[in-house]
Amino acid sequence: MENNDSLCCVPHKLYSTYRCSPPVSANTSATLAINSFQKGGDGGSPSKCDNQYHSDDSPVVALSTGWYKNGERCRNFIRIHANDRSIKAMVVDECDSSAGCDKHHDYLPPCQNNLVVASKVIWEGLEIPRTSWGEMQITWTDA
């Protein structure tokens, strides 16, 4: 099982929730996070767009609820910019900003409203050293 040190909810802690995200532009600021979309990986369940699991070697992402737009970006591509590089990735899932801390969300807190959660091949393609994997600031746009 692939585990990228996801943090479970803290009992009795209140978490912020969001229904919208910052506007998308040609240079949208975001936080890039890492996730395994494989069966048994961090996400726990199949991707929301296609009800499938995806290899860690596939360039796929989940977007915060507002950017996911009720599935309007499903199977569309975005371009991620970081480390003087860019990579194209397909949107396959939502990083739920409106709910969390339950079985359906694998007991994870709600996502922030500015997250692009990416498979490991995205991090490799951006040439981010493994020691820096976790979260980092990026920009992205629709491809």
DSSP file with accessible surface (Angstrom, degrees, kcal/mol):
  #  RESIDUE AA STRUCTURE BP1 BP2  ACC     N-H-->O    O-->H-N    N-H-->O    O-->H-N    TCO  KAPPA ALPHA  PHI   PSI    X-CA   Y-CA   Z-CA
    1    1 A M              0   0  184      0, 0.0     2,-0.4     0, 0.0    40,-0.2   0.000 360.0 360.0 360.0 128.8    0.0    0.0    0.0
    2    2 A E        -     0   0   66     37,-0.2     2,-0.4    36,-0.1    34,-0.2  -0.665 360.0-179.7 -80.0 129.0    1.3    3.4   -1.0
    3    3 A N        -     0   0   90     -2,-0.4    32,-0.1    38,-0.1    38,-0.1  -0.982  20.7-171.9-135.0 124.5    1.2    5.9    1.8
    4    4 A N        -     0   0   39     -2,-0.4    30,-0.1    30,-0.1    -2,-0.0  -0.181  62.7 -91.1-107.3  38.1    2.3    9.5    1.5
    5    5 A D        -     0   0  140      1,-0.2     2,-0.1     2,-0.0    -2,-0.0   0.884  58.3-171.7  58.0  43.9    2.0   10.3    5.2
    6    6 A S        -     0   0   50      1,-0.1     2,-0.5   102,-0.0    -1,-0.2  -0.391  19.8-125.2 -63.7 144.2   -1.6   11.5    5.0
    7    7 A L        -     0   0  137     -2,-0.1     2,-0.1   102,-0.1     3,-0.1  -0.822  17.6-141.9 -98.0 128.0   -2.9   13.0    8.2
    8    8 A C        -     0   0   87     -2,-0.5   100,-0.2   100,-0.2    99,-0.1  -0.436  36.5 -83.3 -80.1 160.3   -6.0   11.7    9.8
    9    9 A a        -     0   0   30     98,-2.4    -1,-0.1    -2,-0.1    99,-0.0  -0.322  39.8-124.0 -63.1 145.3   -8.5   14.0   11.5
   10   10 A V    >   -     0   0   81     -3,-0.1     3,-1.9     1,-0.1    -1,-0.1  -0.805  35.8-104.4 -90.2 127.5   -7.8   15.0   15.1
   11   11 A P  T 3  S+     0   0  103      0, 0.0     3,-0.1     0, 0.0    -1,-0.1  -0.239 100.4   5.4 -54.3 137.4  -10.8   14.1   17.4
   12   12 A H  T 3  S+     0   0  191      1,-0.2     2,-0.4    -3,-0.0    -3,-0.0   0.476  96.3 130.3  68.9   5.1  -12.9   17.2   18.4
   13   13 A K    <   -     0   0  121     -3,-1.9     2,-0.4     1,-0.0    -1,-0.2  -0.725  54.2-135.3 -87.5 137.8  -10.9   19.6   16.1
   14   14 A L        -     0   0  167     -2,-0.4     2,-0.4    -3,-0.1    -4,-0.0  -0.800  19.7-158.4 -92.5 133.8  -13.0   21.8   13.8
   15   15 A Y        -     0   0   60     -2,-0.4     2,-0.1    85,-0.1    85,-0.0  -0.887  19.2-113.4-113.5 142.9  -11.8   22.0   10.2
   16   16 A S        -     0   0   78     -2,-0.4     2,-0.3    94,-0.1    -1,-0.0  -0.438  31.3-159.6 -68.6 145.0  -12.5   24.8    7.7
   17   17 A T        -     0   0   82     -2,-0.1     2,-0.3    81,-0.1    81,-0.3  -0.913   4.8-164.1-125.2 156.1  -14.6   23.8    4.7
   18   18 A Y        -     0   0   66     79,-3.2    79,-0.2    -2,-0.3    47,-0.1  -0.990  22.3-173.9-140.4 146.0  -15.0   25.5    1.4
   19   19 A R  S    S+     0   0  193     -2,-0.3     2,-0.3    46,-0.1    79,-0.1   0.474  78.1  44.6-112.0 -11.3  -17.4   25.4   -1.6
   20   20 A C        -     0   0   89     77,-0.1    46,-0.2    46,-0.0    45,-0.1  -0.879  64.3-153.5-131.2 164.9  -15.4   27.7   -3.9
   21   21 A S        -     0   0   23     -2,-0.3    93,-0.1    45,-0.1     3,-0.1  -0.854  40.9 -75.4-128.5 166.0  -11.8   28.2   -4.9
   22   22 A P        -     0   0   51      0, 0.0    -1,-0.1     0, 0.0     6,-0.0  -0.214  66.8 -83.4 -58.2 154.3   -9.8   31.2   -6.2
   23   23 A P        -     0   0  116      0, 0.0     2,-0.4     0, 0.0    44,-0.1  -0.279  43.9-117.7 -60.3 145.5  -10.6   32.2   -9.8
   24   24 A V        +     0   0   49     -3,-0.1     2,-0.2     4,-0.1   117,-0.1  -0.710  44.3 161.4 -86.3 133.5   -8.7   30.2  -12.5
   25   25 A S    >   -     0   0   63     -2,-0.4     3,-0.7   115,-0.4   117,-0.3  -0.656  59.1 -80.9-132.2-168.6   -6.4   32.3  -14.7
   26   26 A A  T 3  S+     0   0   83      1,-0.3    -2,-0.0    -2,-0.2   113,-0.0   0.573 131.9  30.3 -74.6  -6.5   -3.4   31.8  -17.0
   27   27 A N  T 3  S+     0   0  100    112,-0.0     2,-0.4     2,-0.0    -1,-0.3  -0.380  81.3 179.4-149.9  59.0   -1.3   31.6  -13.8
   28   28 A T  E <   -A  140   0A   5    112,-2.1   112,-1.7    -3,-0.7     2,-0.2  -0.522  23.8-134.2 -74.3 123.1   -3.4   30.2  -11.0
   29   29 A S  E     +A  139   0A  83     -2,-0.4     2,-0.3   110,-0.2   110,-0.2  -0.539  39.7 151.1 -75.4 140.8   -1.6   29.9   -7.7
   30   30 A A  E     -A  138   0A   0    108,-2.2   108,-2.6    -2,-0.2     2,-0.5  -0.963  46.5-106.5-157.3 170.2   -2.1   26.7   -5.8
   31   31 A T  E     -Ab 137 115A  14     83,-2.9    85,-2.5    -2,-0.3     2,-0.5  -0.939  30.8-145.3-105.2 126.2   -0.5   24.2   -3.4
   32   32 A L  E     +Ab 136 116A   0    104,-3.6   104,-1.7    -2,-0.5     2,-0.3  -0.797  22.1 179.7 -90.4 130.3    0.6   21.0   -5.0
   33   33 A A  E     -Ab 135 117A  12     83,-2.3    85,-3.3    -2,-0.5     2,-0.3  -0.863  23.7-118.2-124.6 163.7    0.2   17.9   -2.8
   34   34 A I  E     + b   0 118A  21    100,-1.0     2,-0.3    -2,-0.3    85,-0.2  -0.805  33.6 165.7-107.5 145.5    1.1   14.2   -3.5
   35   35 A N        -     0   0   20     83,-2.0     2,-0.6    -2,-0.3    85,-0.3  -0.988  34.1-127.1-152.5 148.3   -1.4   11.3   -3.5
   36   36 A S        -     0   0    1     -2,-0.3     7,-1.5   -34,-0.2     8,-0.2  -0.893  16.7-173.7 -97.1 123.8   -1.5    7.8   -4.7
   37   37 A F        +     0   0    9     -2,-0.6    17,-2.2    17,-0.3    10,-0.2   0.301  51.8 110.4 -95.6   5.0   -4.5    7.1   -6.9
   38   38 A Q  S >  S-     0   0   71     15,-0.2     3,-2.6     1,-0.1     6,-0.3  -0.403  86.9 -82.5 -77.2 159.1   -3.7    3.4   -7.0
   39   39 A K  T 3  S+     0   0  161      1,-0.3   -37,-0.2    -2,-0.1    -1,-0.1  -0.393 123.7  20.5 -58.9 130.9   -5.9    0.8   -5.4
   40   40 A G  T 3  S+     0   0   32      4,-0.3    -1,-0.3     1,-0.2    -2,-0.1   0.455 103.8 125.6  84.9   1.0   -4.9    0.7   -1.7
   41   41 A G  S X  S-     0   0    4     -3,-2.6     3,-1.0   -40,-0.2    -1,-0.2  -0.041  80.4 -76.4 -83.2-170.7   -3.3    4.2   -2.0
   42   42 A D  T 3  S+     0   0    5      1,-0.2    -5,-0.1    -3,-0.1   -39,-0.1   0.814 122.6  61.1 -57.0 -40.1   -3.9    7.3    0.0
   43   43 A G  T 3  S-     0   0   28     -7,-1.5     2,-1.0    -5,-0.2    -1,-0.2   0.776  85.1-154.4 -66.8 -27.0   -7.3    8.2   -1.6
   44   44 A G    <   +     0   0   39     -3,-1.0    -4,-0.3    -6,-0.3    -1,-0.2  -0.163  65.0  51.7  86.2 -44.4   -8.9    5.1   -0.4
   45   45 A S  S    S-     0   0   56     -2,-1.0     3,-0.1     1,-0.1     7,-0.1  -0.792  96.3 -79.2-125.0 166.7  -11.6    4.9   -3.2
   46   46 A P        -     0   0   35      0, 0.0     7,-0.2     0, 0.0    -1,-0.1  -0.177  63.6 -81.0 -60.3 158.7  -11.7    5.0   -7.0
   47   47 A S     >  -     0   0    3      5,-2.9     4,-2.0   -10,-0.2     5,-0.4  -0.297  34.9-129.7 -63.0 143.5  -11.4    8.4   -8.7
   48   48 A K  T  4 S+     0   0  119      1,-0.2    45,-0.2     2,-0.2    -1,-0.1   0.815  99.9  57.8 -67.7 -32.6  -14.7   10.3   -8.8
   49   49 A b  T  4 S+     0   0   29     43,-2.2    -1,-0.2     1,-0.2    44,-0.1   0.857 129.5   5.4 -69.3 -37.9  -14.6   11.1  -12.5
   50   50 A D  T  4 S-     0   0   27     42,-0.5    -2,-0.2    -3,-0.3    -1,-0.2   0.324  90.3-119.5-132.3   5.2  -14.4    7.6  -13.8
   51   51 A N  S  < S+     0   0  120     -4,-2.0     2,-0.3    41,-0.2    -3,-0.1   0.837  76.5 119.9  55.7  34.2  -14.8    5.3  -10.8
   52   52 A Q        -     0   0  112     -5,-0.4    -5,-2.9    40,-0.2     2,-0.3  -0.884  64.6-123.0-124.3 157.9  -11.3    3.9  -11.6
   53   53 A Y        -     0   0   79     -2,-0.3     2,-0.4    -7,-0.2   -15,-0.2  -0.668  28.5-147.9 -91.0 156.6   -8.0    3.6   -9.9
   54   54 A H        -     0   0   27    -17,-2.2   -17,-0.3    -2,-0.3     6,-0.1  -0.991  17.0-109.3-131.8 138.0   -5.0    5.1  -11.6
   55   55 A S    >   -     0   0   47     -2,-0.4     3,-2.1     1,-0.1     5,-0.2  -0.233  24.5-122.4 -59.1 148.0   -1.3    4.1  -11.6
   56   56 A D  T 3  S+     0   0    4      1,-0.3    65,-1.6    63,-0.1    66,-0.2   0.649 114.9  63.1 -65.2 -13.6    1.1    6.3   -9.8
   57   57 A D  T 3  S+     0   0   99     63,-0.1    -1,-0.3    64,-0.1    -2,-0.1   0.349  84.9  91.7 -92.2   4.5    2.9    6.4  -13.2
   58   58 A S  S <  S-     0   0   40     -3,-2.1     2,-1.8     2,-0.0    63,-0.3  -0.860  84.4-122.7 -98.4 134.5   -0.1    8.1  -14.8
   59   59 A P        +     0   0   57      0, 0.0    31,-2.5     0, 0.0     2,-0.3  -0.534  58.9 144.0 -78.7  86.0   -0.1   12.0  -14.8
   60   60 A V  E     -c   90   0A   3     -2,-1.8    59,-2.0    29,-0.2     2,-0.3  -0.898  27.0-170.6-126.4 155.3   -3.4   12.5  -12.9
   61   61 A V  E     -cD  91 118A   0     29,-2.2    31,-2.8    -2,-0.3    32,-1.2  -0.947  18.5-141.3-140.5 160.6   -4.7   15.0  -10.4
   62   62 A A  E     -cD  93 117A   4     55,-2.3    55,-3.0    -2,-0.3     2,-0.3  -0.948  24.4-150.5-115.0 142.4   -7.5   15.8   -8.1
   63   63 A L  E     -cD  94 116A   0     30,-1.9    32,-2.9    -2,-0.4    53,-0.2  -0.882  25.6 -94.9-113.9 149.5   -8.7   19.4   -7.7
   64   64 A S  E >>  -c   95   0A   0     51,-1.8     4,-2.5    -2,-0.3     3,-0.6  -0.143  50.4 -96.2 -53.7 155.0  -10.2   21.2   -4.8
   65   65 A T  H 3>>S+     0   0   16     30,-1.1     4,-1.5     1,-0.3     5,-0.5   0.843 122.1  49.5 -47.0 -49.1  -14.0   21.3   -4.8
   66   66 A G  H 345S+     0   0   18    -46,-0.2    -1,-0.3     1,-0.2   -45,-0.1   0.897 115.4  42.8 -63.2 -40.1  -14.4   24.8   -6.4
   67   67 A W  H <45S+     0   0    5     -3,-0.6    -1,-0.2     1,-0.2    -2,-0.2   0.813 107.1  60.9 -75.4 -30.0  -11.9   24.0   -9.2
   68   68 A Y  H ><>S-     0   0   11     -4,-2.5     5,-1.4    27,-0.1     3,-0.6   0.837  90.0-159.5 -65.1 -30.5  -13.4   20.6   -9.8
   69   69 A K  G ><5 -     0   0   89     -4,-1.5     3,-2.1    -5,-0.2    -3,-0.1   0.908  62.9 -54.7  52.4  54.3  -16.7   22.4  -10.6
   70   70 A N  G 3 <S-     0   0  156     -5,-0.5    -1,-0.2     1,-0.3    -4,-0.1   0.836 110.5 -48.6  52.7  33.6  -19.1   19.5  -10.0
   71   71 A G  G X 5S+     0   0   21     -3,-0.6     3,-1.7    22,-0.0    -1,-0.3   0.434 103.8 127.3  90.9  -0.1  -17.1   17.3  -12.4
   72   72 A E  T < 5S+     0   0  126     -3,-2.1    -3,-0.2    -4,-0.4    -2,-0.1   0.798  78.6  47.3 -61.0 -27.3  -16.9   19.9  -15.3
   73   73 A R  T > <S+     0   0   22     -5,-1.4     3,-2.3    -6,-0.1    18,-0.4   0.447  82.5 134.4 -93.0   0.7  -13.1   19.5  -15.4
   74   74 A b  T <  S+     0   0   29     -3,-1.7    18,-0.2    -6,-0.3     3,-0.1  -0.251  80.8   0.3 -53.8 132.5  -13.3   15.6  -15.3
   75   75 A R  T 3  S+     0   0  141     16,-3.0    -1,-0.3     1,-0.3     2,-0.2   0.496 105.7 121.2  64.2   7.2  -11.0   14.0  -17.9
   76   76 A N    <   -     0   0   83     -3,-2.3    15,-3.0    15,-0.2     2,-0.3  -0.575  61.8-117.0 -89.3 164.9   -9.9   17.5  -19.0
   77   77 A F  E     -E   90   0A  88     66,-0.2    66,-2.5    13,-0.2     2,-0.3  -0.766  23.3-169.2-107.0 148.3   -6.2   18.4  -18.8
   78   78 A I  E     -EF  89 142A   0     11,-2.6    11,-2.6    -2,-0.3     2,-0.5  -0.874  19.4-131.3-122.9 160.6   -4.4   21.1  -16.8
   79   79 A R  E     -EF  88 141A  83     62,-3.0    62,-1.7    -2,-0.3     2,-0.4  -0.979  19.0-156.5-115.8 125.3   -0.8   22.3  -17.1
   80   80 A I  E     -EF  87 140A   0      7,-3.0     7,-1.9    -2,-0.5     2,-0.5  -0.866   4.7-161.0-104.0 133.3    1.2   22.6  -13.9
   81   81 A H  E     +EF  86 139A  63     58,-3.3    58,-2.0    -2,-0.4     2,-0.3  -0.967  29.3 126.9-119.2 127.2    4.2   24.9  -13.6
   82   82 A A  E >   +E   85   0A  12      3,-2.2     3,-1.9    -2,-0.5    56,-0.1  -0.936  61.1  22.8-167.8 153.5    6.9   24.6  -11.0
   83   83 A N  T 3  S-     0   0   84      1,-0.3     3,-0.1    -2,-0.3    55,-0.0   0.844 127.2 -62.4  57.6  35.0   10.7   24.3  -10.7
   84   84 A D  T 3  S+     0   0  173      1,-0.2     2,-0.3     0, 0.0    -1,-0.3   0.763 121.2  93.9  59.7  26.4   11.1   26.0  -14.2
   85   85 A R  E <   - E   0  82A 110     -3,-1.9    -3,-2.2    41,-0.1     2,-0.3  -0.890  58.0-153.4-135.3 168.7    9.3   23.1  -15.7
   86   86 A S  E     - E   0  81A  52     -2,-0.3     2,-0.3    -5,-0.2    -5,-0.2  -0.984   7.4-172.8-143.6 156.2    5.7   22.2  -16.7
   87   87 A I  E     - E   0  80A  34     -7,-1.9    -7,-3.0    -2,-0.3     2,-0.4  -0.993  21.6-127.0-148.5 145.6    3.7   19.1  -17.1
   88   88 A K  E     - E   0  79A  99     -2,-0.3     2,-0.3    -9,-0.2    -9,-0.2  -0.774  30.6-179.8 -95.6 138.3    0.2   18.2  -18.4
   89   89 A A  E     - E   0  78A   0    -11,-2.6   -11,-2.6    -2,-0.4     2,-0.4  -0.984  24.6-124.6-140.2 148.8   -2.1   16.2  -16.2
   90   90 A M  E     -cE  60  77A  33    -31,-2.5   -29,-2.2    -2,-0.3     2,-0.5  -0.779  24.6-125.1 -95.4 135.5   -5.6   14.8  -16.5
   91   91 A V  E     +c   61   0A   0    -15,-3.0   -16,-3.0    -2,-0.4   -15,-0.2  -0.665  43.4 154.3 -78.1 121.3   -8.2   15.7  -13.8
   92   92 A V  E     +     0   0A   0    -31,-2.8   -43,-2.2    -2,-0.5   -42,-0.5   0.438  56.1  24.2-124.5  -6.8   -9.7   12.4  -12.4
   93   93 A D  E     -c   62   0A  26    -32,-1.2   -30,-1.9   -45,-0.2     2,-0.4  -0.971  64.6-116.8-156.1 166.5  -10.9   13.3   -9.0
   94   94 A E  E     -c   63   0A  26     -2,-0.3     2,-0.9   -32,-0.3   -30,-0.2  -0.900  14.8-145.9-107.3 136.6  -12.1   15.9   -6.5
   95   95 A c  E     -c   64   0A  18    -32,-2.9   -30,-1.1    -2,-0.4     2,-0.3  -0.898  36.8-127.9 -96.9 100.3  -10.2   16.8   -3.4
   96   96 A D        +     0   0   29     -2,-0.9    15,-2.8   -32,-0.2   -32,-0.1  -0.343  37.2 172.6 -64.6 114.3  -13.3   17.5   -1.3
   97   97 A S  S    S+     0   0    1     -2,-0.3   -79,-3.2    13,-0.3    -1,-0.2   0.481  74.8  60.1 -93.1  -7.6  -13.1   20.9    0.4
   98   98 A S  S    S+     0   0   27    -81,-0.3     2,-0.3     1,-0.1    -1,-0.1   0.554 112.3  13.5-101.4 -10.5  -16.6   20.8    1.7
   99   99 A A        +     0   0   34     -3,-0.1    12,-0.3   -81,-0.1     2,-0.3  -0.980  61.9 135.6-156.9 166.3  -16.5   17.7    3.9
  100  100 A G        +     0   0   19     -2,-0.3     3,-0.1    10,-0.1     6,-0.1  -0.975  36.8  86.0 174.5-171.7  -14.1   15.2    5.5
  101  101 A a  S    S+     0   0   47      7,-3.3     2,-0.3    -2,-0.3     5,-0.1   0.770  78.6  99.5  63.9  30.0  -13.3   13.3    8.7
  102  102 A D  S > >S-     0   0   62      6,-0.3     5,-3.1     1,-0.1     3,-0.7  -0.854  89.7 -96.0-136.7 173.3  -15.6   10.4    7.8
  103  103 A K  G > 5S+     0   0  165     -2,-0.3     3,-2.1     1,-0.2    -2,-0.1   0.896 120.9  58.3 -58.5 -42.1  -15.2    6.9    6.3
  104  104 A H  G 3 5S+     0   0  140      1,-0.3    -1,-0.2     2,-0.1   -59,-0.1   0.831 111.0  43.0 -57.7 -32.5  -16.1    8.1    2.8
  105  105 A H  G X 5S-     0   0   35     -3,-0.7     3,-1.8     3,-0.1    -1,-0.3   0.109 118.5-110.2-101.8  20.8  -13.2   10.6    3.0
  106  106 A D  T < 5 -     0   0   71     -3,-2.1    -3,-0.2     1,-0.3    -2,-0.1   0.799  67.3 -69.2  56.0  30.2  -10.8    7.9    4.5
  107  107 A Y  T 3 <S+     0   0  121     -5,-3.1   -98,-2.4     1,-0.2    -1,-0.3   0.755  99.0 140.8  59.9  29.2  -10.9    9.9    7.8
  108  108 A L    <   -     0   0   40     -3,-1.8    -7,-3.3    -6,-0.4    -6,-0.3  -0.729  56.2-106.3 -96.8 150.4   -9.0   12.8    6.2
  109  109 A P        -     0   0   38      0, 0.0    -1,-0.1     0, 0.0   -10,-0.1  -0.230  49.6 -80.9 -65.8 163.4   -9.7   16.4    6.9
  110  110 A P        -     0   0   17      0, 0.0   -13,-0.3     0, 0.0   -10,-0.1  -0.319  54.0-107.9 -59.8 147.5  -11.4   18.6    4.2
  111  111 A c        -     0   0   24    -15,-2.8   -93,-0.2   -12,-0.3   -46,-0.1  -0.417  32.0-104.8 -73.3 153.7   -9.0   19.8    1.5
  112  112 A Q    >   -     0   0   93      1,-0.1     3,-0.7    -2,-0.1   -47,-0.2  -0.281  34.1-111.0 -65.5 167.1   -8.0   23.4    1.4
  113  113 A N  T 3  S+     0   0   37      1,-0.2   -46,-0.2   -49,-0.1    -1,-0.1   0.408 110.2  53.9 -87.2   6.0   -9.6   25.4   -1.5
  114  114 A N  T 3  S+     0   0   41    -93,-0.1   -83,-2.9   -48,-0.1     2,-0.4  -0.129  78.5 129.8-131.6  39.2   -6.4   25.8   -3.4
  115  115 A L  E <   -b   31   0A  15     -3,-0.7   -51,-1.8   -85,-0.2     2,-0.5  -0.799  35.3-173.5-105.0 138.0   -5.1   22.3   -3.8
  116  116 A V  E     -bD  32  63A   0    -85,-2.5   -83,-2.3    -2,-0.4     2,-0.6  -0.993  19.8-160.1-116.9 112.6   -3.9   20.4   -6.9
  117  117 A V  E     -bD  33  62A  13    -55,-3.0   -55,-2.3    -2,-0.5     2,-0.3  -0.885  16.3-170.5-101.8 120.2   -3.3   16.8   -5.6
  118  118 A A  E     -bD  34  61A   0    -85,-3.3   -83,-2.0    -2,-0.6   -57,-0.2  -0.813  23.9-112.9-121.1 152.0   -1.0   14.9   -8.0
  119  119 A S    >>  -     0   0    0    -59,-2.0     3,-1.3    -2,-0.3     4,-1.1  -0.265  43.4-101.6 -70.6 164.4    0.4   11.5   -8.6
  120  120 A K  H 3> S+     0   0   47    -85,-0.3     4,-2.4     1,-0.3     5,-0.2   0.830 118.6  65.1 -63.1 -29.9    4.1   10.8   -8.1
  121  121 A V  H 3> S+     0   0   31    -65,-1.6     4,-2.7   -63,-0.3    -1,-0.3   0.825  97.7  56.7 -65.0 -26.8    4.9   10.9  -11.8
  122  122 A I  H <> S+     0   0    0     -3,-1.3     4,-1.9   -64,-0.2    -1,-0.2   0.941 107.7  46.9 -65.1 -47.1    3.9   14.6  -11.8
  123  123 A W  H  <>S+     0   0    0     -4,-1.1     5,-2.3     1,-0.2    -2,-0.2   0.904 114.1  48.1 -61.7 -40.2    6.4   15.3   -9.0
  124  124 A E  H ><5S+     0   0   75     -4,-2.4     3,-1.6     1,-0.2    -2,-0.2   0.921 109.6  52.6 -65.8 -42.8    9.0   13.3  -11.0
  125  125 A G  H 3<5S+     0   0   26     -4,-2.7    -1,-0.2     1,-0.3    -2,-0.2   0.802 108.2  50.3 -64.7 -30.3    8.2   15.2  -14.2
  126  126 A L  T 3<5S-     0   0    0     -4,-1.9    -1,-0.3    -5,-0.1    -2,-0.2   0.423 112.7-125.1 -83.4  -0.8    8.7   18.5  -12.5
  127  127 A E  T < 5 +     0   0  115     -3,-1.6    -3,-0.2     1,-0.2    -2,-0.1   0.870  48.5 166.0  56.0  43.4   12.0   17.2  -11.3
  128  128 A I      < -     0   0   13     -5,-2.3    -1,-0.2     1,-0.0     5,-0.1  -0.777  42.6-113.5 -85.1 124.6   11.2   17.9   -7.6
  129  129 A P    >   -     0   0   77      0, 0.0     3,-2.7     0, 0.0     4,-0.3  -0.318  21.3-121.4 -58.7 139.6   13.7   16.0   -5.4
  130  130 A R  G >  S+     0   0  155      1,-0.3     3,-1.5     2,-0.2    -2,-0.0   0.817 112.4  64.5 -52.0 -33.1   12.1   13.2   -3.4
  131  131 A T  G 3  S+     0   0  138      1,-0.3    -1,-0.3     3,-0.0    -3,-0.0   0.680 104.0  47.8 -66.9 -15.1   13.2   14.9   -0.2
  132  132 A S  G <  S+     0   0   65     -3,-2.7     3,-0.3     2,-0.1    -1,-0.3   0.363  83.5 121.8-104.5   1.9   11.0   17.8   -1.1
  133  133 A W    <   +     0   0   46     -3,-1.5     2,-0.2    -4,-0.3  -100,-0.0  -0.389  45.5  66.0 -66.9 144.8    7.9   15.8   -1.9
  134  134 A G  S    S-     0   0   28     -2,-0.1  -100,-1.0  -102,-0.1     2,-0.3  -0.670 104.7  -6.7 147.7 -83.4    4.8   16.6    0.1
  135  135 A E  E     +A   33   0A 136     -3,-0.3     2,-0.3  -102,-0.2  -102,-0.2  -0.996  62.5 159.7-142.6 144.3    3.5   20.1   -0.6
  136  136 A M  E     -A   32   0A  47   -104,-1.7  -104,-3.6    -2,-0.3     2,-0.3  -0.979  41.8 -97.6-157.7 158.0    4.8   23.0   -2.6
  137  137 A Q  E     +A   31   0A 127     -2,-0.3     2,-0.3  -106,-0.2  -106,-0.2  -0.636  50.7 157.1 -81.0 136.3    3.6   26.2   -4.3
  138  138 A I  E     -A   30   0A   8   -108,-2.6  -108,-2.2    -2,-0.3     2,-0.3  -0.828  34.0-127.9-140.1 177.4    2.9   26.0   -8.0
  139  139 A T  E     +AF  29  81A  30    -58,-2.0   -58,-3.3    -2,-0.3     2,-0.3  -0.935  28.3 176.3-126.4 156.9    0.8   27.7  -10.7
  140  140 A W  E     -AF  28  80A   0   -112,-1.7  -112,-2.1    -2,-0.3  -115,-0.4  -0.974  10.6-176.1-151.7 164.9   -1.5   25.9  -13.1
  141  141 A T  E     - F   0  79A  34    -62,-1.7   -62,-3.0    -2,-0.3     2,-0.1  -0.964  43.2 -80.8-153.5 163.9   -4.0   26.6  -15.9
  142  142 A D  E       F   0  78A  68     -2,-0.3   -64,-0.3  -117,-0.3   -69,-0.0  -0.484 360.0 360.0 -65.2 141.3   -6.4   24.7  -18.1
  143  143 A A              0   0   77    -66,-2.5   -66,-0.2   -54,-0.2    -1,-0.1  -0.587 360.0 360.0 -94.2 360.0   -4.5   23.0  -20.9
